[in-house]
Amino acid sequence: MPDLVDFLTRSDLTLSGLDAPTVRLWLLRDENGIVRGSTGYELAEDGKNALIRSVAVDTDLRGGGLGLELGRFALDQAAAEGARRAWLFSRRSGPFWQRLGFTSADRMELARMLATTHQVRLFRRTGQLDREVAWTRSLGGAAWR
């Protein structure tokens, strides 16, 4: 957990609920065991909606498609677990997520569909929800392939 927290902090990503049973996370480590990438999601109570989170790649590894692979992995895993729709927050990486089939979404709808997730609860509590940009896509097709 300390390696993950350090990496996500460097990547400026949310740390809330990392050890919760609803959160699924994977780390990409280099040959020295250093975390170089991460990906994951958190399932809503209904099991049909997933909040994609913690998708990041170290700065020096960006541009080679690794982030897309990590994003695809999270989408595939969420779909395999029964999720039918993926959601996420991203103020800076919209074009990246569009490459994976995401479209702009209403952040209040995201907050409603994923109300019990750690990230949504944190964003509501801190007021950050009002500044966020939401994205969504169906997990029923293969638009990200």
N, C-alpha and C positions, 0 to 999 in steps of 0.2 A: 504493500500500500504506500509506503513512503516514496518509492520510485515513481509511482503513478501520480501521486499528489505533486511531486516536484515537476514532472513533465507537464501536467495540465496547468500548473501555475505558470510555467514558462510560456505555455501556449495561450495563456489568457482565457482558459475555459473554466466552466463552473465545476466546483468541487462537491456540491451538495449531494448527499445520498450515495456516495460512491460504494459504500459497503452494504447498501440495502438489498434485500433479496429480489426486488423487482428490477434491479439494474444489472445489465450484462455488459461486461467490459473485457476487451482483449488488448494485449500489449504486443508491440513489435519491438524486439530487442536485437541489437547488433551482436557480433561475435564476442564482444566483451561484456555482454549482459546489460548494456545501457539501453534504456527505453528510447526508441527513435520514432515511434508512432503509436497511436491508440485509436480505438473505435469502440462503439457501443450503442446501447439504447436502453430505454426504460419502458416497460409495458404499463399501459393504463390498467385500471381494475377490470375493465371489460375484456382484456386480452386481445382486442381487435385493433387497438391503436397503439403505436409505438412512437416514443419521442427519441429520435436519433440524437446522440450526444457524444462528446469526447472524441470526435473524429479529428485527428491532428497528425501532422508529420513535422519532424524537425526541419528547420528552415533550409539547411543545406541539402535536404533530400527532396525538396519540392520541385515540381515541374516535370517529373518523370512518370507520373501516373500512379504513384503509390497511394496518394490520397483518394483517388477514384477507386482503387482496389479495396482500400479500407472501408470506404463508404458502401461499396457494393456488398462487402462481407457483412456489414451490419444490417443492410436491407435484406439480404438473403437469410440471415439468422433470424431476424424478426419475423419474416414471412414463414419460415419453417416452424416457428413457435406459435403460429396462428394469427399473427397481426395481419390486418388487411389494409391498413393505411399507416403511412409514416408521416411524421411531423417533425419540424425542428425550428429552432430560433437561429437566425444568422443575420447580423447587421452588416457584415463585411464580405461574406462569401457567397452571395446570391448566384453569380455566374457559375461558380463551381457546382453548386447544388442543382442548378438548371441542367447541367450536363448529365446529371443523374436522374433527370425526369421530374424534378420538383418545380412547382409553380407557386406563385405568391398566394398566401392564405391570410385569412383574418385572424389576428393574434388572439382575439377574444374567443373565437371558435376553438382555436388550439387550446387555450386555457380551460375552456369548458370540457372539451373531450379528454384532456389529460390533467384534470383538476387535482388529482391526488399525487401526481408525480413530484418528486423532490424539487426539480428545477422550476416548475410552475409555481409551487408553493413559495419557494425562495423569491422568485421574481415578483409575486404578488406582495409578499411581506416587505420587500425592499423598495417597491415602486418601480423596479426595472422593467416590469411587464409593459408599461406605457411607452418605453423607448425601444422595444424589441421589434424585429421584423420576422414574421412567421412564413413558413414554407410547408408544402404538403405534396404528397403523391400517393397514388394507389400502389399497393403491393400485389395486385392481381395480375399485372402484365410484366413484360420484360423490357420496359423502355430504357433501362439503365445498362443493358447488355452491350 
